[in-house]
Amino acid sequence: MTVLRHWNSLRDIQELQNRVFNALGTGSGGQCESRAVAEWVPVVDILEDEKEYLIKAELPGVTRENVQVTVEKGRLAIKGERPFEKEEDGRKYHRVERSSGTFLRSFNLPENADAEKVEAEFKDGVLFVHLPKQEKAKPREIEVKVN
């Protein structure tokens, strides 16, 4: 069976970026240990308010068990897999437009994000990653002593 692959311009850009990083000997820019190219990339929205940053990733057809969120060295990574549905007896695919396979999205954390308090929740096919902001250090006056 021929598998149709959904065209994704972002994937083409990522492939080019990985080739450039590999040619320069820097690997894949620290984004992914694997050299495999993702079949699809979930779309995200990133919002900010006075208390936190919020990343919303659309992951339709992905189960909570197939999603992993990690924070390491100032980067947040969302990775997982949406498996390809197998053909059932007596049924054949005539068109395949929904992408499947592994995915990886990674983001640099803002300086004021508290990496120790990151929380994630999964609801109705959407992953919500909460990045609380650290409280700003308040300036304090230092008393100058005279000897």
N, C-alpha and C positions, 0 to 999 in steps of 0.2 A: 504494500500500500504506500502510495506517495503521501508524505505528510506536508501539508501546506503550512507555511510559516508567515505569520502576520508581519508586514513590513513595519519597522520601527526605526525612525530616523535617530532617536536617542541611542539605540543600540549600536547603530553604525558609528556614531560619534564616540561612544565608549570603546568600540573595537579599535578605532583609530588612536584614541588616547592610550589604550593599553599597548598598541604596537610602538608608539613613540616612547613610552616609559620603558618598555622592554629593550628597545634599541639603545636607549641611554643607559641601560644597566641598572635602572632604579626599580625594576619590578613593575607592579601595576599601581604605582602611586600610593601604596599602603592601603588601598581600598579592599582588596580581596586576596586571600592566599591562593585561591584557585585561579588557573588561567582559562578556565572554561567561560564562555560568554553566555550570559543569561538569555533565555528565550523570551523573556518579557520583563518589564520593569513596572512595578506598580506606581501609580501616580500619587503624589503627596501634596498636602497643603501644610504650610507652616504659619502659625499664628503667634502673636505675642500680645500679652497684656502686662499690667504692672506686677503680677505675681509669678508668671511662668511663660515658657514657650510651649506650644502645643503642636505636635506633628500628627497629622491625620493621614494614614495610608490606606488606600482602597485595596482590599484583598479579597475580592469575591471568589468564592469557591475554594478558599484556603481555610483549613481548620486551625484552631488554636495550637494544636500539637505540631503543626508544620511551620510555625513562626518562632523565630528567635531574635530577641533584642539584646544587644550587648553594648557596653560603654567601656572603652579602653583607650588610654593615651589621648584623651581629648576628642575622641570620635565616637559617634553613636552609629551602630550598624543594625539594620533590619534585614534579616535574611530568612529565607524559607523556600517552600516549594508548593506549587499547585500541580498535582499529578495529572497526566493525560488520562482521560476517561477511556477505558478499554471498550472495544466493540463488543456488543452483546450478540448472542446467537440470533441469527436472522436479521440483524440490523447492520447497515453499513452507513458510513459517513459520506455525505455528498458534498459537504462544505465544512471546513474547519476554520473558523475565524478567531475563536477564543484561544489566546496563547496559554501555554502551560510550560512547566519546567521550573528550574530554580531561579531565584531572584536575589539581588543584593542591592540595597540602597544604603549609603553611608553619608554622614554629615559631620562637619566640624562643629564642636560644641561652642557656643558663645562663651566669652570669658566669664560672664557673670552667671552661667548656668551651674547649678549644684549637681555634679555628677553622682554624688552619693545618694541623692534622693530621687532619682529618675524612677518613674512608675509607668507601667503600660497596662492597657486594658483592651479587650477585643469584644466588639459588639456589632452585630448585623453586618459582618464582612468588612468592618472598618477597624483598623488598629489605631488607638489613641496613645501617644507617648507624651507624657507630661514631664517637662524639664523645668523644675522650680528654679527661680532666680535666687542667688545668694543675696543676703542683706549687704548693703554697701557699708564699707568700713567708715565709721564716722570720724571726722578729724578731731583730734584731741589736742588741747594746748599743753605744752610741756613747760613746766616751771623752770626758769633759769635761776640757778643758785649762784650766789656770790660768795667767794672764799675770802 
